[in-house]
Amino acid sequence: MKYIYIPAKNADDWAQLLADPVKHWRNGYSARTLAYSWQSANGFPAEIQSAFSKNEHLADIQLLLAIPEHQVPLVGGSRPSQNDIWALARAKTGLVSIAVEGKVSEPFGPTLSEWLAEGSKGKASRLAFLRRELNLNEELAGTIRYQLIHRTGSAVIEAKRFGAPHAVMLVHSFSPTREWFQDFEAFALLLRAEVAVNRVVYAGLRAGVHLHIGWICGNEEYLTK
């Protein structure tokens, strides 16, 4: 695990952290759009701060630090959950671990059925681990997007590592048509949470951590930065 982080001076410093900067660092794509949105903000981007203000547990939240492309190790394999941004914040109720998934028009990767069909010895143990972290005891529909499961799991894992009583998984979407919101909504139902655009809602106690999830619409002006 990496322990040393170097501060970014501007949004373009984020590009070096990508697996393929040439391919992914482009106007209208999520990596660049998310970087310019967050780097330009004094704390959380305004739309995220506004959504938090409507959550009774997190209304006074303040950003402490944000780490682009933060990797969270998972049981059952060598590939970590790589958060587009992982943030640590503080509210009156304590520290908050926040995993951010940035989107424009990109889908949430393979469905659970597709991911399991790819084959790997560690996948069964990894899924079992994530189910325990998220208290998912019922049968999982194969149409659920695996990325949403492990991204939410990473928020809970880091909450436990930092002693934070709250974890948040945010989708920060810059899609004008809210592409893939239905996939997020289906995942929320799995957590027995009723979601709406630009809201951060409570999704239950998971592995001793209070989980919240939200879909936040980003400022579209950053699509052309």
C-alpha positions as CSV (number, residue, x, y, z in Angstrom):
1,M,0.0,0.0,0.0
2,K,1.2,3.5,-0.8
3,Y,1.5,5.9,2.2
4,I,3.1,9.0,0.6
5,Y,1.0,11.4,-1.4
6,I,2.2,14.5,-3.3
7,P,-0.2,17.5,-3.4
8,A,-1.4,18.6,-6.9
9,K,-0.7,22.1,-8.0
10,N,-3.3,22.1,-10.7
11,A,-5.8,19.7,-12.3
12,D,-3.3,18.5,-15.0
13,D,-1.2,17.0,-12.2
14,W,-3.9,14.4,-11.8
15,A,-3.2,12.9,-15.3
16,Q,0.1,11.2,-14.2
17,L,-1.9,9.0,-11.8
18,L,-3.9,7.4,-14.6
19,A,-3.1,4.0,-16.1
20,D,-3.2,5.5,-19.6
21,P,-3.0,9.3,-19.5
22,V,-3.0,9.6,-23.3
23,K,-6.3,7.6,-23.6
24,H,-8.1,8.9,-20.5
25,W,-7.0,12.5,-20.2
26,R,-9.4,14.1,-22.8
27,N,-12.0,16.8,-22.9
28,G,-15.4,15.4,-22.1
29,Y,-14.1,12.3,-20.3
30,S,-14.6,11.7,-16.6
31,A,-11.0,11.7,-15.4
32,R,-10.2,15.2,-16.7
33,T,-13.7,16.6,-16.0
34,L,-13.7,15.4,-12.4
35,A,-10.1,16.7,-11.8
36,Y,-11.0,20.2,-13.0
37,S,-14.2,20.3,-11.0
38,W,-12.6,19.3,-7.8
39,Q,-9.3,21.2,-8.2
40,S,-11.3,24.4,-8.9
41,A,-13.3,24.1,-5.7
42,N,-12.5,25.5,-2.3
43,G,-13.4,22.3,-0.5
44,F,-16.2,20.2,-2.1
45,P,-17.6,21.2,-5.4
46,A,-20.7,23.4,-4.7
47,E,-23.2,20.8,-5.9
48,I,-21.7,18.2,-3.5
49,Q,-21.7,20.6,-0.6
50,S,-25.3,21.4,-1.3
51,A,-26.3,17.8,-1.4
52,F,-24.6,17.1,1.9
53,S,-26.3,20.1,3.5
54,K,-29.6,18.2,3.1
55,N,-28.4,15.1,5.0
56,E,-29.1,15.5,8.7
57,H,-26.0,13.5,9.7
58,L,-23.5,15.3,7.3
59,A,-25.0,18.8,6.9
60,D,-21.9,20.6,8.3
61,I,-19.3,18.5,6.6
62,Q,-15.9,19.9,5.8
63,L,-13.4,18.4,3.4
64,L,-10.0,17.6,5.0
65,L,-8.2,16.0,2.1
66,A,-8.9,14.4,-1.3
67,I,-6.7,11.8,-3.0
68,P,-7.1,11.1,-6.7
69,E,-6.8,7.5,-7.9
70,H,-6.7,6.2,-4.4
71,Q,-6.3,2.4,-4.2
72,V,-8.0,0.3,-1.6
73,P,-6.8,-3.3,-1.3
74,L,-9.5,-6.0,-1.4
75,V,-9.4,-9.6,-0.2
76,G,-9.2,-12.2,-3.0
77,G,-7.0,-10.7,-5.6
78,S,-4.1,-8.5,-6.5
79,R,-6.2,-5.7,-8.1
80,P,-7.4,-3.0,-5.6
81,S,-10.5,-0.9,-5.8
82,Q,-9.2,2.3,-7.5
83,N,-11.3,5.3,-6.4
84,D,-11.4,8.2,-8.8
85,I,-11.2,10.2,-5.6
86,W,-11.1,9.2,-2.0
87,A,-11.8,12.0,0.5
88,L,-11.6,12.3,4.2
89,A,-14.0,14.8,5.8
90,R,-15.3,15.8,9.2
91,A,-18.8,16.4,10.3
92,K,-20.2,17.0,13.8
93,T,-20.9,13.3,14.0
94,G,-17.2,12.5,13.3
95,L,-14.9,11.6,10.4
96,V,-16.4,10.6,7.0
97,S,-14.8,8.3,4.4
98,I,-15.9,9.2,0.9
99,A,-15.4,7.2,-2.2
100,V,-16.1,9.1,-5.4
101,E,-16.8,7.6,-8.8
102,G,-16.7,10.1,-11.6
103,K,-18.8,9.6,-14.7
104,V,-19.7,11.3,-18.0
105,S,-21.1,8.7,-20.4
106,E,-19.1,5.7,-19.2
107,P,-21.0,2.7,-17.8
108,F,-20.2,1.1,-14.4
109,G,-18.2,-1.7,-16.0
110,P,-19.4,-5.3,-16.1
111,T,-22.4,-6.7,-14.4
112,L,-21.9,-9.1,-11.5
113,S,-22.7,-12.0,-13.9
114,E,-20.2,-10.8,-16.5
115,W,-17.5,-10.2,-13.9
116,L,-17.9,-13.7,-12.4
117,A,-18.0,-15.3,-15.8
118,E,-14.5,-13.9,-16.6
119,G,-13.1,-16.5,-14.2
120,S,-10.6,-16.1,-11.4
121,K,-9.8,-18.2,-8.3
122,G,-10.0,-15.1,-6.0
123,K,-13.3,-13.8,-7.2
124,A,-15.5,-15.9,-5.0
125,S,-13.6,-14.9,-1.9
126,R,-13.5,-11.3,-3.0
127,L,-17.2,-11.2,-3.5
128,A,-17.8,-13.0,-0.2
129,F,-15.6,-10.4,1.5
130,L,-17.5,-7.5,0.0
131,R,-20.8,-9.0,0.9
132,R,-19.7,-9.2,4.5
133,E,-18.5,-5.6,4.5
134,L,-21.8,-4.4,3.1
135,N,-24.1,-6.8,5.0
136,L,-25.4,-8.2,1.7
137,N,-26.9,-11.5,2.9
138,E,-29.6,-12.0,0.2
139,E,-28.9,-13.4,-3.3
140,L,-27.5,-10.8,-5.6
141,A,-29.0,-10.2,-9.0
142,G,-26.5,-10.8,-11.8
143,T,-27.5,-7.5,-13.4
144,I,-26.0,-5.4,-10.5
145,R,-22.9,-3.5,-11.6
146,Y,-19.8,-5.0,-9.8
147,Q,-18.1,-1.6,-9.8
148,L,-20.7,-0.1,-7.5
149,I,-20.3,-3.0,-5.0
150,H,-16.5,-2.7,-4.7
151,R,-16.5,1.1,-4.8
152,T,-19.0,1.2,-1.9
153,G,-17.0,-1.5,-0.1
154,S,-13.9,0.7,-0.4
155,A,-15.7,3.6,1.3
156,V,-16.5,1.3,4.3
157,I,-13.1,-0.3,4.4
158,E,-11.4,3.1,4.6
159,A,-13.9,4.3,7.2
160,K,-12.8,1.5,9.4
161,R,-9.1,2.1,8.8
162,F,-9.4,5.8,9.8
163,G,-11.9,5.2,12.6
164,A,-14.6,7.1,10.8
165,P,-18.2,6.4,11.9
166,H,-19.6,7.4,8.4
167,A,-18.8,6.3,4.9
168,V,-20.2,7.7,1.7
169,M,-20.2,6.4,-1.9
170,L,-20.8,9.3,-4.4
171,V,-21.3,9.1,-8.1
172,H,-20.3,12.5,-9.4
173,S,-21.9,12.5,-12.9
174,F,-21.4,15.1,-15.6
175,S,-23.8,13.4,-18.0
176,P,-26.4,15.8,-19.3
177,T,-28.8,12.9,-19.7
178,R,-27.9,11.2,-16.4
179,E,-26.7,8.1,-18.2
180,W,-26.6,4.9,-16.1
181,F,-28.7,6.3,-13.2
182,Q,-30.9,3.3,-13.4
183,D,-28.0,1.0,-12.6
184,F,-27.2,3.2,-9.6
185,E,-30.9,3.1,-8.6
186,A,-30.9,-0.8,-8.8
187,F,-27.8,-1.0,-6.6
188,A,-29.5,1.4,-4.1
189,L,-32.5,-0.9,-3.9
190,L,-30.1,-3.7,-2.9
191,L,-29.1,-1.6,0.0
192,R,-32.7,-0.8,0.7
193,A,-32.1,2.9,0.0
194,E,-34.4,5.2,-2.0
195,V,-32.3,7.5,-4.0
196,A,-32.9,10.7,-6.0
197,V,-30.6,12.9,-8.1
198,N,-28.6,15.4,-6.0
199,R,-29.3,13.7,-2.7
200,V,-27.1,11.9,-0.3
201,V,-29.2,9.3,1.5
202,Y,-28.7,6.9,4.4
203,A,-28.1,3.2,3.4
204,G,-27.8,1.5,6.7
205,L,-25.2,0.3,9.1
206,R,-22.6,-1.7,7.3
207,A,-19.8,-3.5,9.2
208,G,-20.3,-1.1,12.0
209,V,-20.2,2.0,9.7
210,H,-23.1,4.3,8.8
211,L,-23.2,4.2,5.0
212,H,-24.7,6.9,2.8
213,I,-24.9,7.0,-1.0
214,G,-25.6,9.7,-3.6
215,W,-25.8,10.6,-7.2
216,I,-24.6,14.2,-7.7
217,C,-24.9,16.1,-11.1
218,G,-21.6,17.9,-11.8
219,N,-21.3,21.3,-13.4
220,E,-21.3,20.7,-17.1
221,E,-18.9,23.6,-17.8
222,Y,-16.0,21.3,-16.8
223,L,-16.7,19.0,-19.8
224,T,-14.9,21.5,-22.0
225,K,-12.0,22.4,-19.7
